[in-house]
Amino acid sequence: QGFWWYRFRFGGRIVHESAKTTSKTLAVQAERQRRRGLEESWNHVGGRRELPPTFERASKEYQESRLGRVSAHTADIGKYSLKHLSPVFGSKLLCDITAEDIAHYQKRRQQDGAEGRTVNIEVGVLRGVLTVHRMWEQIARDVHMLPERKDIGRALTPEEEGRLLEETK
């Protein structure tokens, strides 16, 4: 006795496959399972769903994934930023971090005396972690970066440089 086959149309194509069984009952079940598998794949559902990781775990993975792709200095900045971010966001699931949480973080850091640029760098690291897990897009339009001072780090004029050198002798 031969094997049973099934044939059905899915996504504009004909699926014609062997059920690899001599049992008609098993062949009918195999066809249903194959169709169901195609439907889940097509609609991006099914499979085992997992919760997003905590910020702490995701940030470690983020830092490790950047090794060798960014300079050592950039990696150090990320590590320093995470020292401030982890106590606040560490135990939260990535999907639970909201724009309001970030705004509260920014306010608290400013109250602690951190400059806007520093806090923006830290929020940039947070954004990187969330982006990897496709969580940033949902809150991006509601997160606002802080103003940064522009009067820091200007070049000295030759006269100022001369006076500075004279004073430091």
Secondary structure in CASP SS format (residue, H / E / C, confidence):
PFRMAT SS
TARGET T0000
AUTHOR 0000-0000-0000
METHOD secondary structure of the structure
MODEL  1
Q C 1.00
G C 1.00
F C 1.00
W C 1.00
W E 1.00
Y E 1.00
R E 1.00
F E 1.00
R E 1.00
F E 1.00
G C 1.00
G C 1.00
R E 1.00
I E 1.00
V E 1.00
H E 1.00
E E 1.00
S E 1.00
A C 1.00
K C 1.00
T C 1.00
T C 1.00
S C 1.00
K H 1.00
T H 1.00
L H 1.00
A H 1.00
V H 1.00
Q H 1.00
A H 1.00
E H 1.00
R H 1.00
Q H 1.00
R H 1.00
R H 1.00
R H 1.00
G H 1.00
L H 1.00
E H 1.00
E H 1.00
S H 1.00
W H 1.00
N C 1.00
H C 1.00
V C 1.00
G C 1.00
G C 1.00
R C 1.00
R C 1.00
E C 1.00
L C 1.00
P C 1.00
P C 1.00
T E 1.00
F H 1.00
E H 1.00
R H 1.00
A H 1.00
S H 1.00
K H 1.00
E H 1.00
Y H 1.00
Q H 1.00
E H 1.00
S H 1.00
R H 1.00
L E 1.00
G C 1.00
R C 1.00
V E 1.00
S C 1.00
A H 1.00
H H 1.00
T H 1.00
A H 1.00
D H 1.00
I H 1.00
G H 1.00
K H 1.00
Y H 1.00
S H 1.00
L H 1.00
K H 1.00
H H 1.00
L H 1.00
S H 1.00
P H 1.00
V H 1.00
F H 1.00
G C 1.00
S C 1.00
K C 1.00
L E 1.00
L H 1.00
C H 1.00
D H 1.00
I C 1.00
T C 1.00
A H 1.00
E H 1.00
D H 1.00
I H 1.00
A H 1.00
H H 1.00
Y H 1.00
Q H 1.00
K H 1.00
R H 1.00
R H 1.00
Q H 1.00
Q H 1.00
D C 1.00
G C 1.00
A C 1.00
E C 1.00
G H 1.00
R H 1.00
T H 1.00
V H 1.00
N H 1.00
I H 1.00
E H 1.00
V H 1.00
G H 1.00
V H 1.00
L H 1.00
R H 1.00
G H 1.00
V H 1.00
L H 1.00
T H 1.00
V H 1.00
H C 1.00
R C 1.00
M C 1.00
W C 1.00
E C 1.00
Q C 1.00
I C 1.00
A H 1.00
R H 1.00
D H 1.00
V C 1.00
H C 1.00
M C 1.00
L C 1.00
P C 1.00
E C 1.00
R C 1.00
K C 1.00
D C 1.00
I C 1.00
G C 1.00
R C 1.00
A C 1.00
L C 1.00
T C 1.00
P H 1.00
E H 1.00
E H 1.00
E H 1.00
G H 1.00
R H 1.00
L H 1.00
L H 1.00
E H 1.00
E H 1.00
T H 1.00
K C 1.00
END
